[in-house]
């Protein structure tokens, strides 16, 4: 058998965000340069709302509004439950950000951005953080929030240099079903609504 021997010297360990950028197909089904990738990123984030980690909420229980705000920009606002009583605030996630492994697909989407803004609120307390990719530009800052309710908002500005010339999110008719063809979960009150504000 010909070829080079396989050994540990050939293994490279990538951090989460670098791994996503090197192999987006593992998270979003399409590789870099595929025109379907931007829309697949949006659809994966929307689908994660309906199928969150068990520690966040049961499947099909959360609702969200997904707004397409530009050719490579979108925002997701969801009714995620938070409980910060007796704590300083949300737990730190990847690289000290407000995006933790319980939301690995939104975190993977952030790895493909030039800028991500994360906002969280609960019981009158709110936090906001700006990320460059998935890396915090600064620590989370506390800010005013509604007295009632709990939720999260992610704003993604996808990296045009990564996606390539002419890359754009599809309109609402071109979006994938956020529930996915293989979903066998029970129906629930959760839903995802889409709004394309590009006109």
VENHUJO-V138800 format. One record per helix or strand of 2 or more residues. SS is the DSSP state (2 for helix, 1 for strand). FROM is the first residue (numbers start at 1). TO is the last residue. Records with the same first field share a line. If there is no record, write none. Layout:
SS: FROM-TO / FROM-TO
//
This chain:
2: 8-10 / 16-22 / 25-28 / 37-50 / 94-96 / 101-110 / 160-163 / 172-174
1: 63-70 / 73-78 / 113-122 / 125-132 / 135-136 / 141-144 / 150-158 / 191-196
//
